[in-house]
């Protein structure tokens, strides 16, 4: 009998653990406050319904052909003294023929930096003219290589597609590493704009992409912003339809005492603190995303996925807090005391 009771207890604990893991900590924070608010005010706010996000344009619609400029093998042999032959061999290798967009960009930048150095040396004609022509053509097409990486790289597209997990309150969530990776990509874009091929070639986009992949921060930030916004869409209407004056009896009621606790401990202490974190993350990262994708076909989609829900979230938050401010003015509750 004792063994059977122990087994039943273990199963119960396991069931509780599994049920507790169904929601991420951020989602659980919002739902806990919603349930408490529903109970104390007898509201009937529903489970949030997350609308579909704006779709990313297909890779095939964004990929641009990059001219494959070749140098005669005999001429390539002649350029051994400045290392250009090694890059040509790399591009002609089996791996070079299947470069990803990020590897191709890095290769093109290394080629430009090396060719720029080569052109400082004395060359016989027609090799000098050929090298100069290739250098000019590479300069004109490097923007295509950058655009292809930003818009078609699988890691970046996964980053902007979003997640089904929310960020954890009170944790770094990989924000520092992800912001650093974003700044690295932006520095790469800026170096290309300055035609500083040496500096650009020293920045390997693969390192930044690996950091973004490991942290998975931006997919979770996007989900968190969109979920919190849909959560307010479920919570605010029934709350705002309740007149604060209807809760004002003569003196302090038990209902208002409980509501004061819910507001201070769970809304201010947990929900608003979590939303402030999301706002800080978005405020610091969005300008970098916008600058990185300025002029890109992906920018409007990213605005709908990151900027728009953040703006709407702040508006919803103000409406929610505004209801409490009205209550505080009409009832003897001292919510802000």
C-alpha positions in Angstrom: 0.0 0.0 0.0 2.8 2.4 0.9 4.6 1.7 -2.4 1.4 2.4 -4.3 1.0 5.7 -2.5 4.6 6.7 -3.3 4.1 5.8 -7.0 0.9 7.9 -7.1 2.6 10.8 -5.4 5.5 10.6 -7.9 3.0 10.6 -10.8 1.2 13.6 -9.4 4.5 15.5 -9.0 5.5 14.6 -12.6 2.1 15.8 -13.9 2.5 19.1 -12.1 6.0 19.5 -13.4 4.8 18.8 -17.0 1.9 21.2 -16.7 4.1 23.9 -15.3 6.5 23.5 -18.3 3.7 24.1 -20.9 4.2 27.9 -20.7 7.4 29.8 -20.9 8.1 32.0 -17.9 7.1 35.2 -19.8 3.8 33.8 -20.9 3.2 32.4 -17.5 3.7 35.8 -15.9 1.1 37.4 -18.1 -1.4 34.6 -17.7 -1.1 34.5 -13.9 -1.9 38.2 -13.7 -4.8 37.7 -16.1 -6.3 34.9 -14.1 -6.0 36.9 -10.8 -7.6 39.9 -12.5 -10.4 37.8 -13.8 -11.1 36.3 -10.4 -11.1 39.5 -8.3 -13.2 41.6 -10.8 -15.2 38.6 -12.2 -14.1 39.3 -15.7 -14.2 36.9 -18.6 -11.1 37.8 -20.7 -10.2 35.0 -23.1 -7.0 33.3 -24.0 -4.9 35.4 -26.3 -5.1 34.7 -30.0 -1.8 35.3 -31.8 -2.5 36.6 -35.3 -0.3 35.4 -38.2 2.8 37.5 -38.8 3.6 39.2 -42.1 5.3 36.7 -44.4 8.8 37.0 -45.5 9.3 37.3 -49.3 10.4 34.1 -50.9 14.2 33.6 -51.3 13.8 33.1 -55.0 12.2 36.5 -55.3 15.1 38.2 -53.4 18.2 36.3 -54.8 20.1 38.3 -57.4 22.6 36.7 -59.8 26.2 37.6 -59.0 28.5 37.8 -62.1 31.2 35.2 -61.9 34.3 37.0 -63.1 37.2 34.8 -64.1 40.9 35.5 -64.6 42.8 33.5 -67.1 44.7 30.7 -65.4 48.0 31.8 -66.8 47.4 35.3 -65.5 46.4 33.8 -62.2 49.7 32.0 -62.0 51.4 35.3 -62.6 49.7 36.8 -59.6 51.1 34.3 -57.1 53.3 37.0 -55.5 50.3 38.9 -54.1 48.2 35.8 -53.1 45.4 36.3 -55.6 46.0 32.8 -57.0 45.0 31.2 -53.7 41.6 33.0 -53.8 41.0 32.0 -57.4 41.8 28.4 -56.5 39.4 28.6 -53.5 36.6 29.8 -55.7 37.2 27.0 -58.2 37.2 24.3 -55.5 34.3 22.0 -54.9 33.4 24.0 -51.7 33.8 27.3 -53.5 31.3 26.3 -56.1 28.6 25.9 -53.4 29.3 28.9 -51.2 26.4 30.1 -49.1 25.4 33.8 -49.5 27.4 34.7 -46.4 30.5 32.8 -47.4 30.3 34.3 -50.9 30.1 37.8 -49.5 33.2 37.1 -47.3 35.0 35.7 -50.3 34.2 38.7 -52.5 35.5 41.1 -49.8 38.7 39.1 -49.3 39.1 39.1 -53.1 38.6 42.9 -53.3 41.0 43.6 -50.5 43.7 41.3 -52.0 43.2 42.7 -55.5 43.4 46.3 -54.2 46.8 45.4 -52.7 47.8 43.7 -56.0 47.1 46.8 -58.0 49.8 48.7 -56.0 52.4 46.6 -57.7 53.8 47.0 -61.2 52.2 44.7 -63.8 52.8 44.2 -67.5 50.0 44.8 -69.9 47.5 43.4 -70.7 47.4 41.9 -67.1 47.3 45.3 -65.4 44.3 46.4 -67.4 42.6 43.0 -66.8 43.1 43.2 -63.0 41.9 46.8 -63.0 38.8 45.9 -64.9 38.0 43.0 -62.6 38.6 45.2 -59.6 36.1 47.8 -60.9 33.5 45.1 -61.7 33.8 43.6 -58.3 33.3 47.0 -56.7 30.1 47.4 -58.7 28.7 44.0 -57.7 29.6 43.8 -54.0 26.3 45.4 -53.1 24.5 42.4 -54.7 26.6 40.0 -52.6 25.6 42.0 -49.4 22.0 42.1 -50.4 21.9 38.3 -51.1 23.4 37.6 -47.6 21.0 39.9 -45.7 17.9 38.7 -47.5 18.5 35.0 -48.4 20.9 33.6 -45.7 19.0 30.8 -44.0 20.2 31.8 -40.5 19.1 35.3 -40.9 15.7 34.3 -42.3 15.2 32.0 -39.4 16.1 34.8 -37.1 13.4 37.1 -38.6 10.8 34.3 -38.9 10.1 34.3 -35.2 9.6 31.6 -32.6 6.9 30.0 -30.4 8.8 30.8 -27.2 8.8 34.0 -25.1 11.8 35.6 -23.5 12.4 34.8 -19.8 11.8 37.7 -17.4 14.9 38.9 -15.5 17.4 37.1 -17.8 19.8 38.4 -20.4 18.2 35.9 -22.9 21.3 36.1 -25.2 20.5 39.8 -25.8 24.1 41.0 -25.3 25.6 38.5 -27.7 22.8 39.0 -30.3 23.2 42.8 -30.2 26.9 42.4 -30.6 26.3 40.2 -33.7 23.9 42.7 -35.1 26.5 45.5 -34.6 29.1 43.4 -36.3 26.9 43.0 -39.4 26.2 46.7 -39.4 29.9 47.5 -39.2 30.4 45.2 -42.2 27.8 47.1 -44.2 29.3 50.4 -43.2 32.8 49.3 -44.2 31.4 48.2 -47.6 29.7 51.6 -48.0 33.1 53.3 -47.4 34.7 50.9 -49.9 37.1 50.0 -47.1 37.8 46.5 -48.4 40.5 45.6 -45.9 38.3 46.4 -42.8 35.3 44.7 -44.4 37.3 41.6 -45.3 38.4 41.3 -41.6 34.8 40.9 -40.5 33.6 37.3 -41.0 29.8 37.4 -41.2 29.8 33.7 -40.3 30.8 34.5 -36.7 27.9 37.0 -36.3 25.4 34.5 -37.8 26.6 31.7 -35.5 26.1 34.0 -32.5 22.5 34.8 -33.7 21.8 31.2 -34.2 23.0 30.1 -30.8 21.2 32.7 -28.8 17.9 32.6 -30.7 17.1 36.0 -29.1 15.4 37.9 -31.9 12.9 35.1 -32.7 11.9 35.0 -29.1 11.8 38.8 -28.8 9.5 39.0 -31.8 7.2 36.3 -30.3 7.2 38.1 -26.9 6.2 41.4 -28.4 3.4 39.9 -30.6 2.2 37.7 -27.7 2.1 40.5 -25.2 0.2 42.7 -27.7 -2.4 39.9 -28.3 -2.6 39.4 -24.5 -3.6 43.0 -24.0 -6.2 42.6 -26.8 -7.8 39.9 -24.7 -7.4 41.6 -21.3 -8.1 45.2 -22.0 -11.6 45.2 -23.5 -13.4 43.6 -20.5 -11.4 45.6 -18.1 -12.0 48.9 -19.8 -15.7 48.1 -20.1 -15.9 48.0 -16.3 -16.6 51.4 -14.8 -14.1 52.1 -12.0 -16.8 54.0 -10.1 -18.8 50.8 -9.8 -16.1 49.4 -7.5 -16.3 52.3 -5.1 -18.3 51.5 -1.9 -18.3 53.5 1.3 -14.9 52.7 2.6 -12.4 50.0 1.6 -13.9 46.7 0.5 -12.2 43.3 0.5 -12.4 43.3 -3.3 -10.5 46.6 -3.5 -7.9 45.3 -1.0 -7.3 42.2 -3.1 -7.2 44.3 -6.3 -4.6 46.6 -4.8 -2.4 43.5 -4.0 -2.9 42.2 -7.6 -2.0 45.6 -9.0 1.1 46.2 -6.9 2.6 42.7 -6.6 1.6 41.1 -9.9 1.1 43.9 -12.4 3.7 46.5 -11.3 6.1 43.9 -9.8 6.0 41.3 -12.6 4.0 42.2 -15.7 5.1 45.8 -16.1 8.7 44.9 -15.2 8.6 42.2 -17.9 7.1 44.6 -20.5 9.7 47.2 -19.6 12.4 44.6 -20.4 10.8 43.9 -23.8 10.6 47.6 -24.5 14.3 48.1 -23.6 15.3 45.2 -25.9 13.3 46.5 -28.8 14.4 50.1 -28.3 18.1 49.1 -28.4 17.9 46.6 -31.2 15.3 48.0 -33.7 17.5 51.0 -34.8 20.3 48.5 -35.7 17.9 46.3 -37.6 16.3 49.2 -39.5 19.7 50.6 -40.5 21.0 47.1 -41.5 18.0 46.6 -43.8 17.5 50.1 -45.0 16.4 50.0 -48.6 15.8 46.3 -48.4 12.7 44.4 -49.5 12.6 42.9 -46.0 12.4 46.2 -44.1 8.6 46.6 -44.4 8.1 43.0 -43.1 10.5 43.5 -40.2 8.7 46.7 -39.3 5.5 44.8 -39.0 7.1 42.1 -37.0 9.2 44.2 -34.6 8.3 47.9 -34.7 4.5 47.8 -35.1 3.7 45.4 -32.2 6.1 47.3 -29.9 4.3 50.6 -30.7 0.8 49.0 -30.2 2.0 47.3 -27.0 2.9 50.7 -25.5 -0.5 52.1 -26.4 -2.2 49.0 -24.8 -0.2 49.4 -21.7 -1.2 53.1 -21.3 -4.8 52.1 -21.6 -4.5 49.4 -19.0 -2.7 51.7 -16.6 -5.1 54.5 -17.3 -8.0 52.3 -16.0 -6.1 51.9 -12.7 -5.5 55.7 -12.6 -9.2 56.4 -12.9 -9.9 53.9 -10.1 -7.2 55.5 -7.9 -8.9 58.9 -8.4 -12.4 57.7 -7.6 -11.9 55.1 -4.9 -10.1 55.1 -1.5 -7.4 52.6 -2.6 -4.1 54.5 -2.8 -2.9 52.2 -5.6 0.2 54.4 -6.2 0.9 55.0 -2.6 
